[in-house]
């Protein structure tokens, strides 16, 4: 028997998804679904880095402000940000005003702007494990925070100059972008992810 719980609509979901309507929508429509494209993956990478040390709901509720502040996470545009832009971001109450995370977001865009189109997508997805090699989690305790794969992804990104992406952040990225399917066995969304 899995830890999945019935929501207000009677549909079984991963328990973390039931605390707010924002989480229900994110869980049902986004989390664990395949994300491709360099800009889309850059956005997820940045948001996971901003989430480090905070609750994901904090980031989720500010996502539209993050998109506005960071030029919709278009790598080519963020790569042109100046120190004045970084100062503007540090004063923006709509985002998390952490200087190290803001600087890493801009620095990462500058690194990625020199990559070939599709290179970030290819690199990240090269770390997706074979789904058959991973049993479906039944309980929240079956879901790791770090794996050998996320550690390897973190190292590969860091080796290429990407900052603020440790193994835990890399695993959260893998979960959110569908590289792994950590919806619980009885979660209604598991087979759709």
ZADO-1210 file (C-alpha; in nm, 4 decimals, padded with zeros to 6 digits):
<atoms>
<atom x="00.0000" y="00.0000" z="00.0000" code="UNK" pos="1"/>
<atom x="00.1347" y="00.3362" z="-00.1014" code="UNK" pos="2"/>
<atom x="00.1504" y="00.6662" z="00.0868" code="UNK" pos="3"/>
<atom x="-00.0640" y="00.8296" z="-00.1832" code="UNK" pos="4"/>
<atom x="-00.3592" y="01.0159" z="-00.0323" code="UNK" pos="5"/>
<atom x="-00.6961" y="01.1092" z="-00.1730" code="UNK" pos="6"/>
<atom x="-00.7326" y="01.4794" z="-00.2355" code="UNK" pos="7"/>
<atom x="-01.0528" y="01.6801" z="-00.1882" code="UNK" pos="8"/>
<atom x="-01.1671" y="01.5475" z="-00.5265" code="UNK" pos="9"/>
<atom x="-01.1048" y="01.1863" z="-00.4173" code="UNK" pos="10"/>
<atom x="-00.8109" y="01.1432" z="-00.6566" code="UNK" pos="11"/>
<atom x="-00.5043" y="00.9798" z="-00.4972" code="UNK" pos="12"/>
<atom x="-00.1896" y="01.1921" z="-00.5184" code="UNK" pos="13"/>
<atom x="00.1544" y="01.2194" z="-00.3659" code="UNK" pos="14"/>
<atom x="00.0924" y="01.3617" z="-00.0159" code="UNK" pos="15"/>
<atom x="00.3154" y="01.6678" z="-00.0636" code="UNK" pos="16"/>
<atom x="00.0811" y="01.7862" z="-00.3392" code="UNK" pos="17"/>
<atom x="-00.2222" y="01.8224" z="-00.1151" code="UNK" pos="18"/>
<atom x="-00.1234" y="02.1148" z="00.1070" code="UNK" pos="19"/>
<atom x="-00.2258" y="02.3926" z="-00.1357" code="UNK" pos="20"/>
<atom x="-00.4172" y="02.4323" z="-00.4612" code="UNK" pos="21"/>
<atom x="-00.0944" y="02.5625" z="-00.6177" code="UNK" pos="22"/>
<atom x="00.0778" y="02.2351" z="-00.5352" code="UNK" pos="23"/>
<atom x="-00.2123" y="02.0259" z="-00.6674" code="UNK" pos="24"/>
<atom x="-00.1963" y="02.2033" z="-01.0041" code="UNK" pos="25"/>
<atom x="00.1841" y="02.1850" z="-01.0186" code="UNK" pos="26"/>
<atom x="00.1826" y="01.8160" z="-00.9229" code="UNK" pos="27"/>
<atom x="-00.0923" y="01.7213" z="-01.1674" code="UNK" pos="28"/>
<atom x="00.0183" y="01.9276" z="-01.4665" code="UNK" pos="29"/>
<atom x="00.3965" y="01.9766" z="-01.4438" code="UNK" pos="30"/>
<atom x="00.6011" y="01.7821" z="-01.1897" code="UNK" pos="31"/>
<atom x="00.7578" y="01.4742" z="-01.3419" code="UNK" pos="32"/>
<atom x="00.6594" y="01.5580" z="-01.6997" code="UNK" pos="33"/>
<atom x="00.9342" y="01.5680" z="-01.9611" code="UNK" pos="34"/>
<atom x="01.0822" y="01.9136" z="-02.0122" code="UNK" pos="35"/>
<atom x="01.3010" y="01.9768" z="-02.3163" code="UNK" pos="36"/>
<atom x="01.4637" y="02.2842" z="-02.4636" code="UNK" pos="37"/>
<atom x="01.7649" y="02.4759" z="-02.3411" code="UNK" pos="38"/>
<atom x="01.5741" y="02.7819" z="-02.2155" code="UNK" pos="39"/>
<atom x="01.3094" y="02.5687" z="-02.0420" code="UNK" pos="40"/>
<atom x="01.5743" y="02.3576" z="-01.8689" code="UNK" pos="41"/>
<atom x="01.7769" y="02.6673" z="-01.7791" code="UNK" pos="42"/>
<atom x="01.4656" y="02.8110" z="-01.6124" code="UNK" pos="43"/>
<atom x="01.4102" y="02.4927" z="-01.4092" code="UNK" pos="44"/>
<atom x="01.7792" y="02.4792" z="-01.3166" code="UNK" pos="45"/>
<atom x="01.7669" y="02.8409" z="-01.1956" code="UNK" pos="46"/>
<atom x="01.4435" y="02.7990" z="-01.0021" code="UNK" pos="47"/>
<atom x="01.5710" y="02.4835" z="-00.8314" code="UNK" pos="48"/>
<atom x="01.8830" y="02.6774" z="-00.7304" code="UNK" pos="49"/>
<atom x="01.6713" y="02.9622" z="-00.5912" code="UNK" pos="50"/>
<atom x="01.4652" y="02.7047" z="-00.4009" code="UNK" pos="51"/>
<atom x="01.7725" y="02.5717" z="-00.2208" code="UNK" pos="52"/>
<atom x="01.7089" y="02.6201" z="00.1504" code="UNK" pos="53"/>
<atom x="01.3479" y="02.7281" z="00.0957" code="UNK" pos="54"/>
<atom x="01.0114" y="02.5664" z="00.0367" code="UNK" pos="55"/>
<atom x="00.9224" y="02.5022" z="-00.3282" code="UNK" pos="56"/>
<atom x="00.5882" y="02.6796" z="-00.2769" code="UNK" pos="57"/>
<atom x="00.7831" y="03.0023" z="-00.2187" code="UNK" pos="58"/>
<atom x="00.9358" y="02.9715" z="-00.5655" code="UNK" pos="59"/>
<atom x="00.6205" y="02.8437" z="-00.7323" code="UNK" pos="60"/>
<atom x="00.4186" y="03.1418" z="-00.6129" code="UNK" pos="61"/>
<atom x="00.6860" y="03.3832" z="-00.7378" code="UNK" pos="62"/>
<atom x="00.7528" y="03.2090" z="-01.0675" code="UNK" pos="63"/>
<atom x="00.5819" y="03.4753" z="-01.2807" code="UNK" pos="64"/>
<atom x="00.7890" y="03.7439" z="-01.1053" code="UNK" pos="65"/>
<atom x="01.1055" y="03.5415" z="-01.1653" code="UNK" pos="66"/>
<atom x="01.0157" y="03.5108" z="-01.5332" code="UNK" pos="67"/>
<atom x="00.9587" y="03.8848" z="-01.5624" code="UNK" pos="68"/>
<atom x="01.2806" y="03.9668" z="-01.3758" code="UNK" pos="69"/>
<atom x="01.4954" y="03.7222" z="-01.5742" code="UNK" pos="70"/>
<atom x="01.3683" y="03.7899" z="-01.9293" code="UNK" pos="71"/>
<atom x="01.1598" y="03.4701" z="-01.9368" code="UNK" pos="72"/>
<atom x="01.4833" y="03.2805" z="-01.8715" code="UNK" pos="73"/>
<atom x="01.5961" y="03.3216" z="-02.2306" code="UNK" pos="74"/>
<atom x="01.9617" y="03.2299" z="-02.2051" code="UNK" pos="75"/>
<atom x="02.0755" y="03.4754" z="-02.4726" code="UNK" pos="76"/>
<atom x="01.9005" y="03.7669" z="-02.3019" code="UNK" pos="77"/>
<atom x="02.0096" y="03.6869" z="-01.9455" code="UNK" pos="78"/>
<atom x="02.3675" y="03.6460" z="-02.0690" code="UNK" pos="79"/>
<atom x="02.3680" y="04.0181" z="-02.1527" code="UNK" pos="80"/>
<atom x="02.2666" y="04.1267" z="-01.8004" code="UNK" pos="81"/>
<atom x="02.5020" y="04.3817" z="-01.6468" code="UNK" pos="82"/>
<atom x="02.5947" y="04.4688" z="-01.2902" code="UNK" pos="83"/>
<atom x="02.3132" y="04.7249" z="-01.3048" code="UNK" pos="84"/>
<atom x="02.0702" y="04.4426" z="-01.3858" code="UNK" pos="85"/>
<atom x="02.2031" y="04.2437" z="-01.0917" code="UNK" pos="86"/>
<atom x="02.1466" y="04.5465" z="-00.8658" code="UNK" pos="87"/>
<atom x="01.7933" y="04.5776" z="-01.0052" code="UNK" pos="88"/>
<atom x="01.7319" y="04.2110" z="-00.9245" code="UNK" pos="89"/>
<atom x="01.8650" y="04.2530" z="-00.5711" code="UNK" pos="90"/>
<atom x="01.5998" y="04.5220" z="-00.5178" code="UNK" pos="91"/>
<atom x="01.3121" y="04.3247" z="-00.6760" code="UNK" pos="92"/>
<atom x="01.0664" y="04.2191" z="-00.4018" code="UNK" pos="93"/>
<atom x="00.8971" y="03.9732" z="-00.6386" code="UNK" pos="94"/>
<atom x="01.1902" y="03.7313" z="-00.6377" code="UNK" pos="95"/>
<atom x="01.4291" y="03.5822" z="-00.3844" code="UNK" pos="96"/>
<atom x="01.6904" y="03.8529" z="-00.3398" code="UNK" pos="97"/>
<atom x="01.9927" y="03.6347" z="-00.2775" code="UNK" pos="98"/>
<atom x="02.3043" y="03.7863" z="-00.4320" code="UNK" pos="99"/>
<atom x="02.4889" y="03.4565" z="-00.4779" code="UNK" pos="100"/>
<atom x="02.1911" y="03.2968" z="-00.6522" code="UNK" pos="101"/>
<atom x="02.1300" y="03.6008" z="-00.8734" code="UNK" pos="102"/>
<atom x="02.4956" y="03.6164" z="-00.9760" code="UNK" pos="103"/>
<atom x="02.4986" y="03.2417" z="-01.0462" code="UNK" pos="104"/>
<atom x="02.1870" y="03.2721" z="-01.2641" code="UNK" pos="105"/>
<atom x="02.3519" y="03.5418" z="-01.4763" code="UNK" pos="106"/>
<atom x="02.6897" y="03.3663" z="-01.4841" code="UNK" pos="107"/>
<atom x="02.5256" y="03.0397" z="-01.5883" code="UNK" pos="108"/>
<atom x="02.3482" y="03.2147" z="-01.8764" code="UNK" pos="109"/>
<atom x="02.6820" y="03.3530" z="-01.9947" code="UNK" pos="110"/>
<atom x="02.8325" y="03.0027" z="-01.9897" code="UNK" pos="111"/>
<atom x="02.5315" y="02.8477" z="-02.1649" code="UNK" pos="112"/>
<atom x="02.5217" y="03.1198" z="-02.4312" code="UNK" pos="113"/>
<atom x="02.8442" y="02.9702" z="-02.5686" code="UNK" pos="114"/>
<atom x="02.6999" y="02.6190" z="-02.5923" code="UNK" pos="115"/>
<atom x="02.5548" y="02.4802" z="-02.9127" code="UNK" pos="116"/>
<atom x="02.1753" y="02.4815" z="-02.9446" code="UNK" pos="117"/>
<atom x="02.0367" y="02.1732" z="-02.7716" code="UNK" pos="118"/>
<atom x="02.3590" y="02.1041" z="-02.5823" code="UNK" pos="119"/>
<atom x="02.2127" y="02.1704" z="-02.2363" code="UNK" pos="120"/>
<atom x="01.9105" y="01.9540" z="-02.3174" code="UNK" pos="121"/>
<atom x="02.1327" y="01.6735" z="-02.4435" code="UNK" pos="122"/>
<atom x="02.3654" y="01.6899" z="-02.1437" code="UNK" pos="123"/>
<atom x="02.0898" y="01.6895" z="-01.8814" code="UNK" pos="124"/>
<atom x="01.8871" y="01.4147" z="-02.0485" code="UNK" pos="125"/>
<atom x="02.1976" y="01.1967" z="-02.0865" code="UNK" pos="126"/>
<atom x="02.1668" y="01.1412" z="-01.7093" code="UNK" pos="127"/>
<atom x="01.8101" y="01.0064" z="-01.7223" code="UNK" pos="128"/>
<atom x="01.8209" y="00.6533" z="-01.5833" code="UNK" pos="129"/>
<atom x="01.6499" y="00.3620" z="-01.7524" code="UNK" pos="130"/>
<atom x="01.2970" y="00.3663" z="-01.6029" code="UNK" pos="131"/>
<atom x="01.3051" y="-00.0138" z="-01.5783" code="UNK" pos="132"/>
<atom x="01.6027" y="00.0115" z="-01.3440" code="UNK" pos="133"/>
<atom x="01.4022" y="00.2097" z="-01.0868" code="UNK" pos="134"/>
<atom x="01.1165" y="00.0593" z="-00.8902" code="UNK" pos="135"/>
<atom x="00.8181" y="00.2887" z="-00.8460" code="UNK" pos="136"/>
<atom x="00.8239" y="00.4412" z="-00.4985" code="UNK" pos="137"/>
<atom x="00.5440" y="00.3310" z="-00.2708" code="UNK" pos="138"/>
<atom x="00.6248" y="00.5591" z="00.0200" code="UNK" pos="139"/>
<atom x="00.7750" y="00.9033" z="00.0493" code="UNK" pos="140"/>
<atom x="01.0644" y="00.7383" z="00.2331" code="UNK" pos="141"/>
<atom x="01.1407" y="00.5476" z="-00.0915" code="UNK" pos="142"/>
<atom x="01.2156" y="00.8761" z="-00.2712" code="UNK" pos="143"/>
<atom x="01.5814" y="00.9765" z="-00.2398" code="UNK" pos="144"/>
<atom x="01.7105" y="01.3319" z="-00.2112" code="UNK" pos="145"/>
<atom x="02.0314" y="01.2450" z="-00.3970" code="UNK" pos="146"/>
<atom x="02.1297" y="00.9626" z="-00.6303" code="UNK" pos="147"/>
<atom x="02.4476" y="00.8544" z="-00.8036" code="UNK" pos="148"/>
<atom x="02.2929" y="00.9984" z="-01.1209" code="UNK" pos="149"/>
<atom x="02.2212" y="01.3383" z="-00.9665" code="UNK" pos="150"/>
<atom x="02.5716" y="01.3504" z="-00.8227" code="UNK" pos="151"/>
<atom x="02.7142" y="01.2733" z="-01.1670" code="UNK" pos="152"/>
<atom x="02.4883" y="01.5361" z="-01.3304" code="UNK" pos="153"/>
<atom x="02.5955" y="01.7945" z="-01.0739" code="UNK" pos="154"/>
<atom x="02.9635" y="01.7181" z="-01.1387" code="UNK" pos="155"/>
<atom x="02.9163" y="01.7323" z="-01.5168" code="UNK" pos="156"/>
<atom x="02.7415" y="02.0699" z="-01.4994" code="UNK" pos="157"/>
<atom x="03.0016" y="02.2120" z="-01.2591" code="UNK" pos="158"/>
<atom x="03.2845" y="02.0855" z="-01.4794" code="UNK" pos="159"/>
<atom x="03.1288" y="02.2820" z="-01.7664" code="UNK" pos="160"/>
<atom x="03.1133" y="02.6008" z="-01.5549" code="UNK" pos="161"/>
<atom x="02.7570" y="02.5884" z="-01.4211" code="UNK" pos="162"/>
<atom x="02.7262" y="02.7189" z="-01.0641" code="UNK" pos="163"/>
<atom x="02.4898" y="02.6558" z="-00.7753" code="UNK" pos="164"/>
<atom x="02.3919" y="02.3023" z="-00.8760" code="UNK" pos="165"/>
<atom x="02.4725" y="02.0457" z="-00.6091" code="UNK" pos="166"/>
<atom x="02.3546" y="01.6836" z="-00.6144" code="UNK" pos="167"/>
<atom x="02.0298" y="01.7630" z="-00.4271" code="UNK" pos="168"/>
<atom x="01.9437" y="02.0480" z="-00.6633" code="UNK" pos="169"/>
<atom x="02.0312" y="01.8242" z="-00.9586" code="UNK" pos="170"/>
<atom x="01.7982" y="01.5525" z="-00.8284" code="UNK" pos="171"/>
<atom x="01.5138" y="01.7996" z="-00.7767" code="UNK" pos="172"/>
<atom x="01.5696" y="01.9083" z="-01.1378" code="UNK" pos="173"/>
<atom x="01.5592" y="01.5451" z="-01.2523" code="UNK" pos="174"/>
<atom x="01.2293" y="01.4941" z="-01.0690" code="UNK" pos="175"/>
<atom x="01.0674" y="01.8158" z="-01.1862" code="UNK" pos="176"/>
<atom x="01.1717" y="01.7714" z="-01.5501" code="UNK" pos="177"/>
<atom x="01.0695" y="01.4074" z="-01.5857" code="UNK" pos="178"/>
<atom x="01.4109" y="01.2420" z="-01.5987" code="UNK" pos="179"/>
<atom x="01.2863" y="01.0282" z="-01.3115" code="UNK" pos="180"/>
<atom x="00.9295" y="00.9452" z="-01.2162" code="UNK" pos="181"/>
<atom x="00.8935" y="00.9779" z="-00.8400" code="UNK" pos="182"/>
<atom x="00.5142" y="00.9882" z="-00.8318" code="UNK" pos="183"/>
<atom x="00.4084" y="00.7198" z="-00.5853" code="UNK" pos="184"/>
<atom x="00.2722" y="00.3891" z="-00.7164" code="UNK" pos="185"/>
<atom x="-00.0901" y="00.4742" z="-00.6366" code="UNK" pos="186"/>
<atom x="-00.0691" y="00.8375" z="-00.7458" code="UNK" pos="187"/>
<atom x="-00.3213" y="00.9030" z="-01.0224" code="UNK" pos="188"/>
<atom x="-00.0654" y="01.1091" z="-01.2151" code="UNK" pos="189"/>
<atom x="00.2131" y="00.8470" z="-01.2182" code="UNK" pos="190"/>
<atom x="00.1224" y="00.6904" z="-01.5525" code="UNK" pos="191"/>
<atom x="00.0704" y="01.0308" z="-01.7174" code="UNK" pos="192"/>
<atom x="00.4166" y="01.1562" z="-01.6187" code="UNK" pos="193"/>
</atoms>
